[in-house]
């Protein structure tokens, strides 16, 4: 499944919950999605608080999925082609110099 298909699945899920409706208790605005994305990303950190090893890989995978799904939804509602944005960023990063050894 590619990014477009995952986004379509996410849109179907959000639509099925009524979160695109005008009177939704979970309006899918860029602001709300950005906050949710940041909160879910912070939950990943909990898996490494006070340790370096992964204690529960399944739980970590679930948190990573939450982050990815919010990212897909944010890109969708802001009409950003995430696949193209990622490819462009990779191209930009390829031309950057990292950790130059002297």
C-alpha positions as CSV (number, residue, x, y, z in Angstrom):
1,X,0.0,0.0,0.0
2,X,1.4,3.4,-0.9
3,X,1.0,6.8,0.7
4,X,-2.0,7.7,-1.5
5,X,-3.8,4.5,-0.5
6,X,-3.0,5.0,3.2
7,X,-4.4,8.5,3.0
8,X,-7.6,7.2,1.3
9,X,-8.0,4.7,4.1
10,X,-7.4,7.4,6.7
11,X,-10.0,9.6,5.0
12,X,-12.6,6.8,5.0
13,X,-12.0,6.2,8.7
14,X,-12.3,9.9,9.6
15,X,-15.4,10.2,7.4
16,X,-17.0,7.1,9.1
17,X,-16.5,8.7,12.5
18,X,-18.2,11.9,11.3
19,X,-15.1,14.0,12.1
20,X,-15.4,15.9,8.8
21,X,-18.9,17.1,9.8
22,X,-19.4,20.8,10.7
23,X,-20.6,19.9,14.2
24,X,-17.8,17.3,14.9
25,X,-16.3,17.2,18.4
26,X,-13.0,16.4,16.6
27,X,-12.8,18.9,13.8
28,X,-10.1,18.0,11.4
29,X,-8.4,21.4,11.2
30,X,-4.7,21.9,10.6
31,X,-4.3,23.3,14.1
32,X,-6.1,20.4,15.8
33,X,-4.2,17.8,13.7
34,X,-0.9,19.5,14.4
35,X,-1.5,19.4,18.1
36,X,-2.5,15.8,17.9
37,X,0.5,14.9,15.8
38,X,2.8,16.5,18.4
39,X,1.1,14.8,21.3
40,X,1.4,11.4,19.6
41,X,5.0,12.0,18.8
42,X,5.7,12.8,22.5
43,X,4.1,9.5,23.4
44,X,6.9,7.8,21.4
45,X,9.4,9.3,23.8
46,X,7.6,7.6,26.8
47,X,8.9,4.3,25.4
48,X,12.5,5.4,25.8
49,X,12.1,7.3,29.1
50,X,14.7,6.0,31.5
51,X,15.9,3.3,29.1
52,X,17.5,2.8,25.7
53,X,15.9,-0.5,24.8
54,X,12.4,-1.1,23.4
55,X,10.3,-2.6,26.2
56,X,7.1,-3.2,24.2
57,X,7.6,-3.2,20.4
58,X,3.9,-3.6,19.7
59,X,3.0,-0.6,21.7
60,X,5.8,1.4,20.1
61,X,4.5,0.3,16.7
62,X,1.0,1.5,17.6
63,X,2.4,5.0,18.6
64,X,4.4,5.2,15.4
65,X,1.2,4.4,13.4
66,X,-0.7,7.1,15.3
67,X,2.0,9.6,14.3
68,X,1.9,8.5,10.7
69,X,-1.9,8.6,10.5
70,X,-2.1,12.1,11.9
71,X,0.7,13.2,9.5
72,X,-1.3,11.8,6.5
73,X,-4.5,13.5,7.7
74,X,-2.7,16.8,8.2
75,X,-1.2,16.6,4.7
76,X,-4.6,15.7,3.3
77,X,-6.5,18.6,4.9
78,X,-3.8,21.1,3.9
79,X,-3.8,19.7,0.4
80,X,-0.1,18.8,0.5
81,X,1.2,16.0,-1.6
82,X,3.2,14.3,1.1
83,X,4.8,11.9,-1.2
84,X,6.2,14.7,-3.4
85,X,7.1,16.8,-0.3
86,X,9.1,13.9,1.0
87,X,10.9,13.2,-2.3
88,X,11.7,16.9,-2.6
89,X,13.0,17.0,1.0
90,X,15.2,13.9,0.3
91,X,16.6,15.6,-2.8
92,X,17.3,18.7,-0.7
93,X,19.0,16.7,2.0
94,X,21.1,14.8,-0.5
95,X,22.8,18.0,-1.5
96,X,23.4,19.1,2.1
97,X,26.6,18.4,3.9
98,X,26.3,16.5,7.1
99,X,28.9,15.8,9.8
100,X,31.8,17.0,7.7
101,X,35.1,15.4,8.8
102,X,38.1,17.7,8.9
